[in-house]
């Protein structure tokens, strides 16, 4: 069990007890995604006693897990959008409008993070909101790419 750094509620994450790995848990209470890197004593000792190649392989493995986590979030968002709006098939101009709208929401999250526009507007900012909007942009781009490729 780990505690969410944002709200303090417990997150459950997978533990295989054998290898160094990275696990991601989503807080049940606030929804914050938190990443944990875990290693058992044997793995730490192995890295200390071996060459840099092992550390590079470890870093590559951690990066792969991070990339897979982002892809999972994009696919999860794509599924949510499909459930909400149904199958999407548009011409490039409509896709551009959808992407522009999503990009505008991300820009707003960045602005509300950087500038003090009052307490209510501040709630639209923050790294979590920026990341959420980026995932939405990527999910729309994913759907757009598939849709336009299907029209060839």
DANOR-V626281 format. One record per residue. N is the residue number from 0. SS is DSSP state (a for helix, b for strand, c for the rest). PHI is phi in whole degrees, -180 to 180 (999 if undefined). NEAR is the number of other C-alpha atoms within 12 Angstrom. Layout:
# DANOR-V626281
N,SS,PHI,NEAR + N,SS,PHI,NEAR
This chain:
# DANOR-V626281
0,c,999,16 + 1,b,-126,25 + 2,b,-101,23 + 3,c,-67,25 + 4,c,-69,20 + 5,c,-87,19 + 6,c,-117,18 + 7,c,88,17 + 8,c,-75,20 + 9,b,-81,21 + 10,b,-111,27 + 11,c,-104,20 + 12,c,-138,24 + 13,c,-73,20 + 14,c,-138,20 + 15,c,-95,13 + 16,c,58,14 + 17,c,-118,14 + 18,c,-133,23 + 19,c,-74,30 + 20,b,-154,29 + 21,b,-122,29 + 22,b,-124,30 + 23,b,-121,31 + 24,b,-122,28 + 25,b,-105,26 + 26,c,-64,24 + 27,c,-67,20 + 28,c,-77,17 + 29,c,-109,19 + 30,c,84,21 + 31,c,-66,26 + 32,b,-90,29 + 33,b,-125,29 + 34,b,-109,26 + 35,b,-121,26 + 36,b,-110,24 + 37,b,-128,24 + 38,c,-142,22 + 39,c,-88,17 + 40,a,-58,14 + 41,a,-61,15 + 42,a,-66,20 + 43,a,-63,19 + 44,a,-63,16 + 45,a,-61,19 + 46,a,-65,22 + 47,a,-62,14 + 48,a,-93,13 + 49,c,-117,14 + 50,c,-85,13 + 51,a,-63,13 + 52,a,-56,14 + 53,a,-64,19 + 54,a,-67,20 + 55,a,-64,14 + 56,a,-62,17 + 57,a,-62,25 + 58,a,-62,19 + 59,a,-63,17 + 60,a,-65,20 + 61,a,-64,25 + 62,a,-62,18 + 63,a,-62,17 + 64,a,-63,22 + 65,a,-61,22 + 66,a,-64,16 + 67,a,-65,17 + 68,a,-63,23 + 69,a,-64,24 + 70,a,-61,19 + 71,a,-62,18 + 72,a,-62,26 + 73,a,-64,27 + 74,a,-66,23 + 75,a,-62,21 + 76,a,-67,27 + 77,a,-60,28 + 78,a,-63,21 + 79,a,-62,18 + 80,a,-65,22 + 81,a,-63,18 + 82,a,-66,12 + 83,a,-76,11 + 84,a,-109,13 + 85,c,79,12 + 86,c,-59,17 + 87,c,-113,27 + 88,c,-144,22 + 89,c,-135,21 + 90,c,-80,17 + 91,a,-56,21 + 92,a,-65,13 + 93,a,-70,17 + 94,a,-58,25 + 95,a,-62,21 + 96,a,-65,18 + 97,a,-63,25 + 98,a,-63,27 + 99,a,-63,20 + 100,a,-64,19 + 101,a,-64,25 + 102,a,-63,26 + 103,a,-62,20 + 104,a,-66,25 + 105,a,-66,29 + 106,a,-62,26 + 107,a,-64,26 + 108,a,-62,29 + 109,a,-65,27 + 110,a,-61,23 + 111,a,-72,24 + 112,a,-77,24 + 113,a,-88,19 + 114,c,-119,18 + 115,c,-90,17 + 116,c,-107,16 + 117,c,104,14 + 118,a,-63,12 + 119,a,-65,11 + 120,a,-66,18 + 121,a,-60,20 + 122,c,-64,22 + 123,c,-81,28 + 124,c,-97,28 + 125,c,101,24 + 126,a,-59,23 + 127,a,-60,22 + 128,a,-69,26 + 129,a,-61,27 + 130,a,-63,25 + 131,a,-60,30 + 132,a,-68,31 + 133,a,-62,29 + 134,a,-63,31 + 135,a,-65,34 + 136,a,-60,33 + 137,a,-64,29 + 138,a,-67,33 + 139,a,-66,38 + 140,a,-61,29 + 141,a,-60,26 + 142,a,-64,31 + 143,a,-62,28 + 144,a,-60,22 + 145,a,-64,20 + 146,a,-62,20 + 147,a,-70,20 + 148,a,-68,15 + 149,a,-74,13 + 150,c,-92,12 + 151,c,-71,7
